[in-house]
Amino acid sequence: MRFSPRALALAAAASCACAGASAQSSVSVYGLMDASVRSYQLAGAVKNKEVASGDMTTSFLGFKGTEDLGGGVSAIFLLEHFMRPDVGQAGRFNGDLFWARSAWVGLSSQYGAVTLGRNTNPFFVSTLAFNPFGDSFSYSPSILHYFQSGGALIGDSGWSNSVAFKSANFSGLSVNLIGNLAENGANQKGNNVGGNVMYFGGMFSGTAAYQNVKNATPGLAAGLDNQASWQLGGTVDFTVAKAFAQYGQVKNEGLAPLKTKIFQVGASVPIGAGKALLAYGESDAEGSGVDVTRKTTSIGYDHYLSKRTDFYAVYMNDKKTGLSSGNSVGAGVRLRY
């Protein structure tokens, strides 16, 4: 078969055009799988011996993409889906949103990014970044006391119907803002707002976070008008050990006011190909007929088998006023891809 010079030229031009288009946009697939075996018991709860999912980081699958629009502006999107590999089911729990981790589209530039959809709550980011156990919903005292079922905060780690702004990094300093709309839901008192300031640089890192919640799914509790929360966090890296500290307050306002003060201290110590982890957290809730203290201590070791895979083992003791003490022990594998 013979081709004319004109046909060959057109084919070459089309090939170059396709190569240029693909260089201007990209889509990637990524995620994390975390599974463990454990004997788990929170204060006042029944002890469960089980294979579990997401003890150190909740398992998820993600898709993200970007398209260069020119002039330093790009279109961006992100879709992230929680899963439970122990039972092969979607979500963190039955009935969870399919794209509960993230689902947004937006624009980015050299100054930062604006995204619309379901965005991660900056208060959650500050909480996970400044404690030794990160975003562990099983073993991090701070995550348990703020975000886990029975924790002080109203709402999820992600906010639906939200608009978020994430600034560029300026010499280690960044600002993150978020707001969501009540969208006329039942028993919703208004819009939610929140944000944080984060600094990472050298020996010291720190954060300050704030949020005010006036709506939640399925709705605020009767008599609750809004919940205002703030938190300070910091780390100091001594090389031989990294120290963590957090202190914050969650205040419910309305017919049944409640104030919860939460603090946590901890450390991570490099040992061999991994690090030892230690965290102690305490929360004190006081209000109308309420005076409850919770104390949680977690000790663990996280051993890196490679850059993507680690093995962990953790012991946790959980105490709460008027309830029997809970003791947990578990070990698992976490793989990033």
Secondary structure, DSSP 8 states (H G I E B T S, - for coil): ----HHHHHHHHHHHHHHHHHHHHEEEEEEEEEEEEEEEE--TTS--EEEEEE-SSS--EEEEEEEEEEETTEEEEEEEEEEEETTTTEESSSTT--TT-SEEEEEEEETTEEEEEEEEE-HHHHHHHHTSTTTT-TTT-HHHHHHTSTT-S--S-SEEEEEEEEEE--BTTEEEEEEEE--TT-TT--S-EEEEEEEEEETTEEEEEEEEEE---SS---TTEEEEEEEEEEEEEE-SS-EEEEEEEEEEEEESS-EEEEEEEEEEEEEETTEEEEEEEEEEEEEETTEEEEEEEEEEEEEEESSSSEEEEEEEEEEEETTS--EEEEEEEEEEE-
